[in-house]
Amino acid sequence: MKKTIVVSLTMLLIGIGGVFWILRGHAPPKPDMVALNGAVVEAMQNTDETEVLRLTRDALAKEAARIFDAQTDRNKALSFYLCAYVAVFAVAAGWLILYTDRTILKPFKKLEVFASRVAQGDLSFPLAMDRKNRFGAFSESFDLMREQLAAARENERLAGISKKELVASLSHDVKTPVASIKIIAELYQAKYGATAEMESIISKADQIDLLISNMFTATLEELQQLKVSPAEITTAELSEHIRASDFRAKVRPFSLPECVVMADSLRFRQVVDNVIGNSYKYADTDIEVSGAFDERYFALTVRDFGPGVSAEELTLLCEKFYRAGNAEGKSGSGLGLYLSKYFLNEMGGSLTLENRDGLWVVMRLKI
């Protein structure tokens, strides 16, 4: 900005000084009275009036011509200087316009675009910064503000995801003990007869299960994934999870080959809860558990002796919210096998379903 002011004042002073210099060096021409008086005296010495008039006229014409030539030279000098000054002024004005555009207008245009993008929620758009520019520090402050806003938004997003994951995880984990309470109440009712208390317990268990299912479904829809952290665990730990999930004692005695697999203990427990809970709900038979090595995997098979499902439905059982035809009248959200398959895939394993005299659920874990 200082350069602009200095250049403008310099051009103004040059213009004013040039005009004064021309006016001083080229003053308006005045009549030469000495020459005119000499011409008049010379004419008066002549007795012929006609000759006197001619000499006087010639003297006046000569003086007029001299004055005209002097004025013409003065006008030419002024015209030349003005043209030169206009040319220089035009160059200076052009430079001033370019300088103003580069140092003031363009930075503000960038700020306008930047502010518009930020207002639209785009915090990934950086503000280009020129440290040589007078607005460089100003632009840097705005860009730092953008980075802080982006960081705050990311932290808020991560916090939101963590909360939703916690709600989803707790919702799903609570479903199993609620189902257990309902089943135990039904067994007690079958053994000792129906009572109002047992009916109330079963009704409340159904109500809690429905509320948890709705909350879990709504939360899961907003999540891209649930965290799975596989680590080395032994097949003995897998056996403990299976026995802990078998609260109705439907699993026949079994033993698994000893080895170490990669699994998330918490998520695997959820998978086993889902698989055994489905067997209780849809087959209600004994459950057989076996384990075998399949190349680089340990294959854990859980089978029941129920009617299974149709071949068409078998490939859809692991889809989100899908429920088979035999699920009519039974509580559930159609997410158990979907989540089980997702968890096992995140552990580096897999889940497959087969129909062979009952439903076979094969869970493969990396060795």
C-alpha contacts under 8 A as a table, 3 or more apart, distances in Angstrom:
res1	aa1	res2	aa2	distance
1	M	4	T	5.10
1	M	5	I	6.45
2	K	5	I	5.18
2	K	6	V	6.17
3	K	6	V	5.14
3	K	7	V	6.09
4	T	7	V	5.26
4	T	8	S	6.17
4	T	96	L	6.76
5	I	8	S	5.16
5	I	9	L	6.19
6	V	9	L	5.30
6	V	10	T	6.04
7	V	10	T	5.10
7	V	11	M	6.19
7	V	92	A	7.90
8	S	11	M	5.27
8	S	12	L	6.27
9	L	12	L	5.04
9	L	13	L	6.13
10	T	13	L	5.20
10	T	14	I	6.09
11	M	14	I	5.13
11	M	15	G	6.18
11	M	89	F	7.02
12	L	15	G	5.20
12	L	16	I	6.28
13	L	16	I	5.17
13	L	17	G	5.89
14	I	17	G	5.15
14	I	18	G	5.93
15	G	18	G	5.21
15	G	19	V	6.33
15	G	85	Y	6.72
16	I	19	V	5.30
16	I	20	F	6.37
17	G	20	F	5.20
17	G	21	W	6.07
18	G	21	W	5.03
18	G	22	I	6.22
18	G	81	Y	7.51
19	V	22	I	5.25
19	V	23	L	6.08
19	V	78	L	7.71
20	F	23	L	5.05
20	F	24	R	5.95
21	W	24	R	5.13
21	W	25	G	6.08
22	I	25	G	5.16
22	I	26	H	5.64
22	I	77	A	7.21
22	I	78	L	6.64
23	L	26	H	5.20
23	L	27	A	5.64
24	R	27	A	5.75
26	H	74	R	5.46
27	A	74	R	7.66
28	P	70	A	7.88
28	P	71	Q	6.54
28	P	74	R	7.64
29	P	67	I	5.61
29	P	70	A	6.11
29	P	71	Q	6.34
30	K	67	I	6.89
31	P	63	E	6.77
31	P	64	A	7.90
31	P	67	I	7.04
32	D	35	A	5.51
32	D	36	L	6.32
32	D	63	E	7.14
33	M	36	L	4.94
33	M	37	N	5.96
34	V	37	N	5.16
34	V	38	G	6.19
35	A	38	G	5.15
35	A	39	A	6.21
36	L	39	A	5.11
36	L	40	V	6.24
36	L	59	A	6.56
36	L	60	L	7.24
36	L	63	E	7.75
37	N	40	V	5.05
37	N	41	V	6.19
38	G	41	V	5.17
38	G	42	E	6.12
39	A	42	E	5.12
39	A	43	A	6.16
39	A	55	L	7.18
39	A	56	T	6.57
39	A	59	A	6.12
40	V	43	A	5.07
40	V	44	M	6.13
40	V	55	L	7.89
40	V	56	T	6.19
41	V	44	M	5.10
41	V	45	Q	6.48
42	E	45	Q	5.43
42	E	46	N	7.23
43	A	46	N	5.49
43	A	51	E	7.34
43	A	52	V	4.74
43	A	53	L	7.74
43	A	55	L	5.88
43	A	56	T	6.61
44	M	47	T	7.18
44	M	52	V	6.39
46	N	49	E	7.59
46	N	51	E	7.09
46	N	52	V	6.40
47	T	51	E	7.98
47	T	52	V	7.64
48	D	51	E	5.28
48	D	52	V	6.27
49	E	52	V	4.89
49	E	53	L	6.20
50	T	53	L	5.19
50	T	54	R	6.23
51	E	54	R	4.98
51	E	55	L	6.09
52	V	55	L	5.27
52	V	56	T	6.10
53	L	56	T	5.13
53	L	57	R	5.96
54	R	57	R	5.05
54	R	58	D	6.07
55	L	58	D	5.10
55	L	59	A	6.12
56	T	59	A	5.11
56	T	60	L	6.21
57	R	60	L	5.16
57	R	61	A	6.06
58	D	61	A	5.03
58	D	62	K	6.02
59	A	62	K	5.17
59	A	63	E	6.21
60	L	63	E	5.12
60	L	64	A	6.02
61	A	64	A	4.98
61	A	65	A	6.08
62	K	65	A	5.11
62	K	66	R	6.25
63	E	66	R	5.06
63	E	67	I	6.20
64	A	67	I	5.08
64	A	68	F	6.06
65	A	68	F	4.99
65	A	69	D	6.12
66	R	69	D	5.20
66	R	70	A	6.17
67	I	70	A	5.13
67	I	71	Q	6.13
68	F	71	Q	5.11
68	F	72	T	6.05
69	D	72	T	4.98
69	D	73	D	6.21
70	A	73	D	5.19
70	A	74	R	6.24
71	Q	74	R	4.99
71	Q	75	N	6.12
72	T	75	N	5.09
72	T	76	K	6.11
73	D	76	K	5.07
73	D	77	A	6.20
74	R	77	A	5.19
74	R	78	L	6.24
75	N	78	L	5.05
75	N	79	S	5.99
76	K	79	S	5.02
76	K	80	F	6.03
77	A	80	F	5.20
77	A	81	Y	6.13
78	L	81	Y	5.19
78	L	82	L	6.00
79	S	82	L	5.10
79	S	83	C	6.05
80	F	83	C	5.16
80	F	84	A	6.10
81	Y	84	A	5.05
81	Y	85	Y	5.90
82	L	85	Y	4.94
82	L	86	V	5.93
83	C	86	V	5.06
83	C	87	A	6.12
84	A	87	A	5.10
84	A	88	V	6.15
85	Y	88	V	5.10
85	Y	89	F	5.82
86	V	89	F	4.88
86	V	90	A	5.90
87	A	90	A	5.06
87	A	91	V	6.29
88	V	91	V	5.13
88	V	92	A	6.09
89	F	92	A	4.95
89	F	93	A	5.82
90	A	93	A	4.95
90	A	94	G	5.99
91	V	94	G	5.08
91	V	95	W	6.15
92	A	95	W	5.03
92	A	96	L	5.98
93	A	96	L	4.87
93	A	97	I	6.06
94	G	97	I	5.07
94	G	98	L	6.18
95	W	98	L	5.12
95	W	99	Y	5.93
96	L	99	Y	5.00
96	L	100	T	5.95
97	I	100	T	5.11
97	I	101	D	6.02
98	L	101	D	5.03
98	L	102	R	6.03
99	Y	102	R	5.17
99	Y	103	T	5.92
100	T	103	T	5.29
100	T	104	I	5.35
100	T	105	L	6.54
101	D	104	I	5.57
101	D	105	L	4.60
101	D	106	K	5.81
102	R	105	L	6.31
102	R	106	K	5.48
102	R	107	P	7.35
103	T	106	K	6.63
103	T	107	P	6.57
103	T	133	N	6.34
103	T	134	R	7.07
103	T	135	F	7.75
104	I	107	P	5.64
104	I	108	F	6.34
104	I	135	F	7.90
105	L	108	F	5.23
105	L	109	K	6.14
106	K	109	K	4.92
106	K	110	K	6.18
107	P	110	K	5.08
107	P	111	L	6.20
107	P	135	F	7.05
108	F	111	L	4.85
108	F	112	E	6.08
109	K	112	E	4.93
109	K	113	V	6.29
110	K	113	V	5.18
110	K	114	F	5.98
110	K	127	L	7.36
110	K	128	A	7.97
111	L	114	F	4.91
111	L	115	A	5.92
111	L	127	L	7.55
111	L	139	S	7.56
112	E	115	A	5.16
112	E	116	S	6.15
113	V	116	S	5.07
113	V	117	R	6.26
114	F	117	R	5.22
114	F	118	V	6.20
114	F	125	F	7.22
114	F	126	P	7.69
114	F	127	L	6.40
115	A	118	V	5.10
115	A	119	A	6.00
116	S	119	A	5.05
116	S	120	Q	6.30
117	R	120	Q	5.07
117	R	121	G	6.45
117	R	122	D	5.27
117	R	123	L	7.31
117	R	125	F	7.09
118	V	121	G	5.00
118	V	122	D	5.12
118	V	123	L	5.65
118	V	125	F	7.86
118	V	146	R	7.61
119	A	122	D	7.40
122	D	125	F	6.33
123	L	126	P	7.71
123	L	146	R	6.08
123	L	147	E	7.38
123	L	149	L	7.33
123	L	150	A	5.63
124	S	150	A	7.50
126	P	143	D	6.50
126	P	146	R	7.86
127	L	139	S	6.87
127	L	140	E	7.68
127	L	142	F	7.61
127	L	143	D	5.59
128	A	139	S	7.65
129	M	136	G	5.62
129	M	139	S	6.00
129	M	140	E	6.29
130	D	133	N	5.38
130	D	135	F	7.86
130	D	136	G	5.13
131	R	134	R	7.58
131	R	135	F	7.92
131	R	136	G	4.68
131	R	137	A	6.92
132	K	136	G	6.71
133	N	136	G	5.08
134	R	137	A	7.42
135	F	138	F	4.99
135	F	139	S	6.04
136	G	139	S	5.15
136	G	140	E	6.12
137	A	140	E	4.95
137	A	141	S	6.27
138	F	141	S	5.30
138	F	142	F	6.63
139	S	142	F	5.16
139	S	143	D	6.26
140	E	143	D	5.06
140	E	144	L	6.12
141	S	144	L	5.13
141	S	145	M	6.22
142	F	145	M	4.99
142	F	146	R	6.31
143	D	146	R	4.94
143	D	147	E	6.30
144	L	147	E	5.05
144	L	148	Q	6.20
145	M	148	Q	5.12
145	M	149	L	6.17
146	R	149	L	5.07
146	R	150	A	6.09
147	E	150	A	5.02
147	E	151	A	6.09
148	Q	151	A	5.06
148	Q	152	A	6.08
149	L	152	A	5.05
149	L	153	R	6.07
150	A	153	R	5.08
150	A	154	E	6.14
151	A	154	E	5.11
151	A	155	N	6.15
152	A	155	N	5.13
152	A	156	E	6.11
153	R	156	E	5.00
153	R	157	R	6.10
154	E	157	R	4.95
154	E	158	L	6.13
155	N	158	L	5.14
155	N	159	A	6.04
156	E	159	A	5.06
156	E	160	G	6.09
157	R	160	G	5.06
157	R	161	I	6.21
158	L	161	I	5.05
158	L	162	S	6.11
159	A	162	S	5.07
159	A	163	K	6.23
160	G	163	K	5.17
160	G	164	K	6.22
161	I	164	K	5.07
161	I	165	E	5.98
161	I	223	L	6.90
162	S	165	E	5.06
162	S	166	L	6.08
163	K	166	L	5.08
163	K	167	V	6.19
164	K	167	V	5.03
164	K	168	A	6.00
164	K	219	T	5.95
164	K	220	L	7.72
164	K	222	E	7.89
164	K	223	L	7.07
165	E	168	A	5.03
165	E	169	S	5.89
165	E	219	T	7.85
165	E	223	L	7.31
165	E	226	L	6.04
165	E	227	K	7.73
166	L	169	S	5.11
166	L	170	L	5.97
167	V	170	L	5.24
167	V	171	S	5.84
167	V	216	F	7.18
167	V	219	T	7.17
168	A	171	S	5.09
168	A	172	H	6.14
168	A	215	M	7.78
168	A	216	F	5.13
168	A	219	T	5.99
168	A	220	L	6.35
169	S	172	H	5.30
169	S	173	D	6.07
169	S	226	L	7.95
170	L	173	D	4.98
170	L	174	V	5.98
171	S	174	V	5.33
171	S	175	K	6.50
171	S	212	I	5.62
171	S	213	S	7.34
171	S	215	M	7.17
171	S	216	F	5.58
172	H	175	K	5.34
172	H	176	T	7.43
172	H	212	I	7.60
172	H	213	S	7.80
172	H	216	F	6.74
173	D	176	T	6.07
173	D	177	P	7.70
173	D	270	Q	7.16
174	V	177	P	5.77
174	V	178	V	6.32
174	V	212	I	7.79
175	K	178	V	5.18
175	K	179	A	6.09
175	K	209	D	6.15
175	K	212	I	6.95
175	K	213	S	7.83
176	T	179	A	5.07
176	T	180	S	6.18
176	T	273	D	6.92
176	T	277	G	7.95
177	P	180	S	4.78
177	P	181	I	6.15
178	V	181	I	5.07
178	V	182	K	6.34
178	V	205	A	6.06
178	V	208	I	7.50
178	V	209	D	6.69
179	A	182	K	5.09
179	A	183	I	6.18
179	A	205	A	7.27
179	A	209	D	7.51
180	S	183	I	5.10
180	S	184	I	6.06
180	S	247	F	7.48
181	I	184	I	5.22
181	I	185	A	6.09
181	I	202	I	7.97
181	I	205	A	7.13
182	K	185	A	5.09
182	K	186	E	6.18
182	K	201	I	7.21
182	K	202	I	5.30
182	K	205	A	5.82
182	K	206	D	7.61
183	I	186	E	5.01
183	I	187	L	6.16
184	I	187	L	5.03
184	I	188	Y	6.08
185	A	188	Y	5.07
185	A	189	Q	6.06
185	A	198	M	6.04
185	A	201	I	6.99
185	A	202	I	6.47
186	E	189	Q	4.96
186	E	190	A	6.09
186	E	198	M	7.59
186	E	202	I	7.28
187	L	190	A	5.03
187	L	191	K	6.14
188	Y	191	K	5.13
188	Y	192	Y	5.94
188	Y	193	G	7.54
188	Y	198	M	7.99
189	Q	192	Y	5.37
189	Q	193	G	4.81
189	Q	194	A	4.96
189	Q	195	T	7.12
189	Q	198	M	6.52
190	A	193	G	5.54
190	A	194	A	7.09
194	A	198	M	6.68
194	A	199	E	7.12
195	T	198	M	5.31
195	T	199	E	6.22
196	A	199	E	5.06
196	A	200	S	6.10
197	E	200	S	5.08
197	E	201	I	6.23
198	M	201	I	5.00
198	M	202	I	6.15
199	E	202	I	5.18
199	E	203	S	6.06
200	S	203	S	5.03
200	S	204	K	6.02
201	I	204	K	5.19
201	I	205	A	6.02
202	I	205	A	5.04
202	I	206	D	6.23
203	S	206	D	5.16
203	S	207	Q	6.23
204	K	207	Q	4.90
204	K	208	I	6.08
205	A	208	I	5.13
205	A	209	D	6.03
206	D	209	D	5.04
206	D	210	L	6.15
206	D	331	S	7.95
207	Q	210	L	5.18
207	Q	211	L	6.26
208	I	211	L	5.12
208	I	212	I	6.06
209	D	212	I	5.17
209	D	213	S	6.03
210	L	213	S	5.07
210	L	214	N	6.19
210	L	331	S	7.97
211	L	214	N	5.22
211	L	215	M	6.20
212	I	215	M	5.10
212	I	216	F	5.94
213	S	216	F	5.10
213	S	217	T	5.95
213	S	332	G	7.49
213	S	333	S	6.33
214	N	217	T	5.16
214	N	218	A	6.14
215	M	218	A	5.27
215	M	219	T	6.15
216	F	219	T	5.14
216	F	220	L	5.95
217	T	220	L	5.15
217	T	221	E	6.26
217	T	333	S	7.75
218	A	221	E	5.42
218	A	222	E	7.07
219	T	222	E	5.53
219	T	223	L	6.68
220	L	223	L	5.09
220	L	224	Q	7.87
221	E	224	Q	7.92
223	L	226	L	7.37
228	V	264	D	6.40
228	V	267	R	7.02
228	V	343	F	6.70
228	V	346	E	6.30
228	V	347	M	6.98
229	S	263	A	7.60
229	S	264	D	5.43
229	S	347	M	7.37
230	P	262	M	5.63
230	P	263	A	4.37
230	P	264	D	4.16
230	P	265	S	7.64
230	P	347	M	5.45
231	A	261	V	7.92
231	A	262	M	5.15
231	A	263	A	5.38
231	A	264	D	5.94
231	A	265	S	7.98
232	E	260	V	6.16
232	E	261	V	5.55
232	E	262	M	4.74
232	E	263	A	6.40
233	I	237	E	6.65
233	I	238	L	7.96
233	I	260	V	5.51
233	I	261	V	5.58
233	I	262	M	6.35
233	I	263	A	6.57
233	I	265	S	7.55
234	T	237	E	5.41
234	T	238	L	6.81
234	T	258	E	7.09
234	T	259	C	5.79
234	T	260	V	4.40
234	T	261	V	6.12
235	T	238	L	4.81
235	T	239	S	6.25
235	T	256	L	6.50
235	T	257	P	7.08
235	T	258	E	5.75
235	T	259	C	5.84
235	T	260	V	6.30
235	T	261	V	7.12
236	A	239	S	5.07
236	A	240	E	6.41
236	A	256	L	7.36
236	A	258	E	7.02
237	E	240	E	5.02
237	E	241	H	6.35
238	L	241	H	5.15
238	L	242	I	6.36
239	S	242	I	5.13
239	S	243	R	6.26
239	S	255	S	7.60
239	S	256	L	7.22
240	E	243	R	5.20
240	E	244	A	6.03
241	H	244	A	5.09
241	H	245	S	6.23
241	H	268	F	7.98
241	H	269	R	5.74
241	H	272	V	7.23
242	I	245	S	5.24
242	I	246	D	6.35
242	I	269	R	7.63
242	I	272	V	6.23
242	I	273	D	7.89
243	R	246	D	5.13
243	R	247	F	7.69
243	R	251	V	7.73
244	A	247	F	6.71
245	S	269	R	7.75
245	S	272	V	6.81
245	S	273	D	5.50
245	S	276	I	7.09
246	D	249	A	5.31
246	D	250	K	6.53
246	D	251	V	6.55
246	D	276	I	6.95
247	F	250	K	7.98
249	A	252	R	7.88
250	K	285	T	6.97
250	K	286	D	4.86
250	K	287	I	5.63
251	V	286	D	5.92
251	V	287	I	4.46
251	V	288	E	5.86
251	V	289	V	7.15
252	R	286	D	6.71
252	R	287	I	6.02
252	R	288	E	5.61
252	R	289	V	7.31
254	F	288	E	7.68
254	F	289	V	6.18
254	F	290	S	6.76
255	S	290	S	7.20
255	S	291	G	7.98
256	L	290	S	6.51
256	L	291	G	5.42
256	L	292	A	7.92
257	P	291	G	6.62
257	P	292	A	7.17
259	C	367	I	7.41
260	V	367	I	6.00
261	V	298	F	7.27
261	V	365	L	6.15
261	V	366	K	5.52
261	V	367	I	4.37
262	M	347	M	6.70
262	M	348	G	7.78
262	M	365	L	6.32
262	M	366	K	5.44
262	M	367	I	6.29
263	A	268	F	6.81
263	A	344	L	7.94
263	A	347	M	5.64
263	A	365	L	6.94
263	A	366	K	7.92
264	D	267	R	5.37
264	D	268	F	5.87
264	D	347	M	6.90
265	S	268	F	5.15
265	S	269	R	6.20
266	L	269	R	5.23
266	L	270	Q	6.55
267	R	270	Q	4.99
267	R	271	V	6.31
267	R	343	F	6.43
268	F	271	V	4.91
268	F	272	V	6.23
268	F	343	F	7.54
268	F	344	L	7.69
269	R	272	V	5.15
269	R	273	D	6.07
270	Q	273	D	5.02
270	Q	274	N	6.19
270	Q	340	S	7.37
271	V	274	N	5.16
271	V	275	V	6.24
271	V	336	G	7.79
271	V	337	L	7.80
271	V	339	L	7.67
271	V	340	S	4.82
271	V	343	F	7.60
272	V	275	V	5.10
272	V	276	I	5.98
273	D	276	I	5.45
273	D	277	G	5.68
274	N	277	G	5.08
274	N	278	N	6.01
274	N	336	G	5.54
274	N	337	L	6.86
274	N	340	S	7.30
275	V	278	N	5.26
275	V	279	S	6.41
275	V	302	V	7.74
275	V	336	G	7.91
275	V	337	L	7.45
275	V	361	V	7.55
276	I	279	S	5.01
276	I	280	Y	6.30
277	G	280	Y	5.11
277	G	281	K	6.18
278	N	281	K	5.01
278	N	282	Y	5.91
278	N	283	A	7.75
279	S	282	Y	5.48
279	S	283	A	5.15
279	S	284	D	6.08
279	S	285	T	7.44
279	S	287	I	7.65
279	S	304	D	6.47
280	Y	283	A	5.91
280	Y	284	D	4.55
280	Y	285	T	7.20
281	K	284	D	6.19
281	K	330	K	7.73
282	Y	306	G	7.53
282	Y	326	N	7.19
282	Y	327	A	7.38
283	A	304	D	6.79
283	A	305	F	6.87
283	A	306	G	4.40
283	A	307	P	6.88
283	A	308	G	7.59
284	D	306	G	7.16
285	T	304	D	6.14
285	T	305	F	5.86
285	T	306	G	6.38
286	D	304	D	6.06
286	D	305	F	6.79
287	I	302	V	6.89
287	I	303	R	5.69
287	I	304	D	4.67
287	I	305	F	7.29
288	E	302	V	5.85
288	E	303	R	5.28
288	E	304	D	6.33
289	V	300	L	7.33
289	V	301	T	5.68
289	V	302	V	4.71
289	V	303	R	6.59
290	S	300	L	5.96
290	S	301	T	5.31
290	S	302	V	6.82
291	G	298	F	7.02
291	G	299	A	5.62
291	G	300	L	4.51
291	G	301	T	6.13
292	A	298	F	5.94
292	A	299	A	5.29
292	A	300	L	6.71
293	F	296	R	7.47
293	F	297	Y	6.01
293	F	298	F	4.69
293	F	299	A	5.93
294	D	297	Y	5.01
294	D	298	F	5.83
294	D	299	A	6.21
295	E	298	F	7.92
296	R	366	K	6.17
296	R	367	I	5.79
297	Y	349	G	7.71
297	Y	364	R	5.88
297	Y	365	L	5.34
297	Y	366	K	4.55
297	Y	367	I	5.25
298	F	364	R	5.50
298	F	365	L	5.23
298	F	366	K	6.29
298	F	367	I	6.12
299	A	362	V	6.39
299	A	363	M	5.65
299	A	364	R	4.41
299	A	365	L	6.56
300	L	362	V	5.71
300	L	363	M	5.07
300	L	364	R	6.22
301	T	360	W	6.69
301	T	361	V	5.63
301	T	362	V	4.46
301	T	363	M	6.25
302	V	360	W	5.91
302	V	361	V	5.20
302	V	362	V	6.52
303	R	358	G	6.71
303	R	359	L	5.63
303	R	360	W	4.35
303	R	361	V	6.11
304	D	358	G	5.37
304	D	359	L	5.79
304	D	360	W	6.88
305	F	308	G	7.92
305	F	357	D	6.09
305	F	358	G	4.35
305	F	359	L	7.04
306	G	357	D	7.30
306	G	358	G	4.78
306	G	359	L	6.96
307	P	357	D	7.23
307	P	358	G	5.53
307	P	359	L	7.58
308	G	355	N	6.13
308	G	357	D	7.49
308	G	358	G	4.84
308	G	359	L	4.85
309	V	313	E	6.41
309	V	314	L	6.25
309	V	324	A	7.44
309	V	326	N	7.80
309	V	355	N	7.16
309	V	359	L	7.44
310	S	313	E	5.32
310	S	314	L	6.16
311	A	314	L	5.11
311	A	315	T	7.32
311	A	355	N	7.72
312	E	315	T	6.47
312	E	316	L	7.54
313	E	316	L	5.18
313	E	317	L	6.31
313	E	324	A	6.42
314	L	317	L	5.59
314	L	353	L	6.94
314	L	354	E	7.52
314	L	355	N	7.96
315	T	318	C	7.14
315	T	353	L	7.96
316	L	319	E	5.37
316	L	322	Y	6.79
317	L	322	Y	6.16
317	L	323	R	6.73
317	L	324	A	6.92
317	L	337	L	6.77
317	L	338	Y	7.57
318	C	322	Y	7.38
318	C	335	L	7.87
318	C	337	L	5.00
318	C	338	Y	4.40
318	C	341	K	6.87
319	E	322	Y	5.56
319	E	334	G	7.92
319	E	335	L	7.77
319	E	337	L	7.71
319	E	338	Y	5.52
320	K	334	G	6.30
320	K	335	L	5.58
320	K	338	Y	5.48
321	F	333	S	6.02
321	F	334	G	4.03
321	F	335	L	5.45
321	F	338	Y	7.99
322	Y	334	G	4.99
322	Y	335	L	7.52
323	R	327	A	6.12
323	R	333	S	7.75
323	R	334	G	5.21
324	A	327	A	5.54
325	G	328	E	6.26
327	A	330	K	5.38
327	A	331	S	7.76
332	G	335	L	7.92
333	S	336	G	7.64
334	G	337	L	7.43
334	G	338	Y	7.54
335	L	338	Y	5.07
335	L	339	L	5.98
336	G	339	L	5.41
336	G	340	S	6.14
337	L	340	S	4.79
337	L	341	K	6.03
338	Y	341	K	5.42
338	Y	342	Y	6.25
339	L	342	Y	4.91
339	L	343	F	6.01
340	S	343	F	5.20
340	S	344	L	6.26
340	S	351	L	7.59
341	K	344	L	5.24
341	K	345	N	6.09
341	K	350	S	6.50
341	K	351	L	5.35
342	Y	345	N	5.17
342	Y	346	E	6.23
343	F	346	E	5.15
343	F	347	M	6.35
344	L	347	M	4.97
344	L	348	G	6.48
344	L	349	G	5.08
344	L	350	S	5.27
344	L	351	L	6.59
344	L	363	M	7.53
344	L	364	R	7.71
344	L	365	L	7.42
345	N	348	G	5.11
345	N	349	G	4.99
345	N	350	S	5.19
345	N	351	L	7.68
346	E	349	G	7.20
347	M	365	L	7.34
347	M	366	K	7.91
348	G	365	L	6.86
348	G	366	K	6.39
349	G	363	M	7.41
349	G	364	R	5.10
349	G	365	L	4.60
349	G	366	K	5.94
350	S	363	M	5.95
350	S	364	R	5.19
350	S	365	L	7.02
351	L	361	V	7.13
351	L	362	V	5.72
351	L	363	M	4.72
351	L	364	R	6.39
352	T	361	V	6.02
352	T	362	V	5.26
352	T	363	M	6.76
353	L	359	L	7.04
353	L	360	W	5.68
353	L	361	V	4.85
353	L	362	V	6.33
354	E	359	L	5.91
354	E	360	W	4.94
354	E	361	V	6.59
354	E	362	V	7.99
355	N	358	G	5.76
355	N	359	L	4.93
355	N	360	W	6.14
356	R	359	L	6.38
356	R	360	W	6.86
